[in-house]
Amino acid sequence: MSDHPLSIAFVWHMHQPYYKDDLTGYYILPWVRMHGIKDYYDMPALLTDFPDIHQTFNLVPSLLKQINDYVDNGATDSFLTVALKPASDLELEEKIFLLKNSFMANWDTMIKPYPGYWRLLDRRGFSVSYDDLLNATRYFTDQDYRDLQVWFNLTWFDPLFKQADPMVKGLIEKGANFTEQEKTLLLRKQREVMGLIIPEYRRLSQQGRIELTTTPFYHPILPLLYDTDLAKVAIPDIHLPSKRFVHPEDALSQVDRAIKFHEQLFGNRPAGMWPSEGSVAEEVLPMLAGAGIQWIGTDEGVLARSLGIHIERDFAGIMKNPAVLYKPYLAGKEGGRVSVVFRDHTLSDLVGFVYSKWDYKNAVHDLIDRLHRVRRSLPQGPHLASIILDGENAWEYYQNDGRDFFLYLYERLSREQGLRCVTVSEYLEENPAQTQIERLHAGSWINENFRIWIGHEEDNRAWDLLSQTRDALSEYASGGTEPARLEKAWEEIYIAEGSDWCWWYGDDHFSENDKEFDLLFRTHLMNVYRILGLDVPDELYVPILREDRQALPTVELTAFLAPTIDGRVTNYFEWLPAGFYDVSQSGGAMHRGDSIITHIYYGFDLKNLFLRIDPSGNLRDEKVSELAFYVNFLSPKGLDIEMRIVPRERRVSATLFLGENSERKQVAQINTVAAYEIIELAVPFELLGVTPNNEVQLFLTVERDGSEIEKWPYRGFIQFKVPTDDFEAMMWQV
């Protein structure tokens, strides 16, 4: 056991996509502003009363640029424009915009706690289809719309301001019947708070309390800019874009511009860098070292692939070979070496995804206990545990925006023997990296590869359009033109190289703003042509997103099924031939999030459709009674099956309905359904009104208290044809 205290490096990565169309000067989405009043100031300000808690904040230049734009240049966005308009002057489409977008916040932690806000959501209803929103406008008065304008902009304020700022606190206490003057003062307060952000980081940095680091300017996946073929290192058979993208000069420009911008803003050059999404490769190390970067961070999975080992953990997530992870390494050849720290994936994910569901004191006790167990497991000598994660998106899932969790955590860590919080550079100054990695694996923090950003048809299409536009700019530049025009055009290329666009393409992640992200990416490419005075290619006007398409299963359906409908996995072979859809291959704004449904199995015999739903939790939990599971049919149109579980009675009901809303009528009760460990359902094809070779299209949803909380597949649907007698024979021939 080590007698040294365990050093802990918290690294908070602060980032937002570049939402601005620089040609119009307009922001399409408001998330820099909303997170600006909730997270970017509060996270460092929380450290004020804890001088011994040193931390590292990684600030992406494209985020800082946007914060400055709001503060110094009066930037606005589409949400802010509608919010500023007097409620009595709103047009119909603006009212529909408010009804659709003013509840984009975590309902449990940011809407339900405020009765006035929740009443507005309840009055609107939980459907956001255009027809339903149009219908809802009949029930909203001018005062309701004004209250809605205020509440969306009020709920995003950090608890620090909700509790201490008289105006913000007063509006929350008032709860409704807000005035136009109060709304104007609230929106003015937002800019005031955003003006505190960068000075707070500068202040704490100058005091030596925090370390500030950077990321390549517009958050690109650096190895893929260097050479898209580096994606083959982790996935040799990955399907790549039609044209190879090889532009190390762009990668270097993104790095150099980030460092210069950071120095201009904070007065010194950063020693460290979190490469976008922890994406690293041996090939990019010389440019980082040459730019003066002394250390970078990535994930423990990249370390394992680099060393050719398996990082083993016990059931509780504690490492069996801890000495491998909890130290810095040297990577790169002589003359181009950098130190590398590898984040503890388990501890980082607990803070990012798990503890939000716990009582905050229990969560802190668990984290402290795990850190002590790590310390006790290590051999003699100094060691570093790196906890690196998103510094903004997780907190809205915590009660009180995570404030209670952090204050209690920092209080405990301030007096905990054997644990100390350091910046990464502080640790490296005391304990320089000694162990050399022969070759740093090319991968990211997600599955040690780049699959999120390249390989899917949508991702590859985006890369091809980027290549095509960049080539057009290069050709134009070779003829000579005004430097200012070329500079603007190259800026659009650098923005389009950001990782955020391909984060949303493909089936990996989703958001309520997928279409806006798609439009933003194509807009930046279109702007290159507009700046140069060239015709915009027609294909850039066509969305890359291909919605409403069949969702490809994780495993294809291969043979007839004959399951026992008892709510249990009766035997290994029972569902083996089924089609299989793995929910974990989709996600939300943050990668990896818990969902109620984890897997969907589907199949048939000649007479019945069989479905199996695997839950993440215990179906015998009383809270399951709050849920309704739906099988929604696109074909045959208008049908849905509603399933409700009564855990105490170990009973489940399944009802087939036809129609929608008030026209929805019960067709039949389905008795072949069971729920125990899993949900199993058998539905006669005859009941659905389909015959052999008819196409069936379906998706599943989960509702709580009448509100849809999940849809799987998120984009698209499960599709198959009702089988004929020769189905299995045909499958054998494939």
Secondary structure, 3 states (H helix, E strand, C coil): CCCCCEEEEEEEEECCCCCEECCCCEECCCHHHHHHHHHHCHHHHCCCCCCCCCEEEEECHHHHHHHHHHHHHCCCEHHHHHHHCCHHHCCHHHHHHHHHHCCCCCHHHHHCCCHHHHHHHHHHCCCCCHHHHHHHHHHCCHHHHHHHHHHHHHHCCCHHHHHHCHHHHHHHHHCCCCCHHHHHHHHHHHHHHHHHHHHHHHHHHHCCCEEEEECCCCCECHHHHHCHHHHHCCCCCCCCCCCCCCCHHHHHHHHHHHHHHHHHHHCCCCCEECCHHHCECHHHHHHHHHCCCCEEEEEHHHHHHHHCCCCCECCCCCECCHHHCCCCEEECCCCCCEEEEEECHHHHHHHHHHHHHCCHHHHHHHHHHHHHHHHHHCCCCCEEEEEEEECCCCHHHCHHHHHHHHHHHHHHHHHCCCEEECCHHHHHHHCCCCEEECCCCCECCCCCCCCCCCCCHHHHHHHHHHHHHHHHHHHHHHCCCCHHHHHHHHHHHHHHCECHHHHHCCCCCCCCCHHHHHHHHHHHHHHHHHHHCCCCCHHHHCCCCCCCCECCCCECCCCCCCCCCCCCCCCCCCCCCCEEEEHHHCCCCCCCCCCCEEEEEEEECCCEEEEEEEECCCCCCHHHHHEEEEEEEEECCCEEEEEEEEHHHCEEEEEEEECCHHHCEEEEEECCEEECCCEEEEEEHHHHCCCCCCEEEEEEEEEECCEEEEEECCCCEEEEECCCCCHHHHHHHC
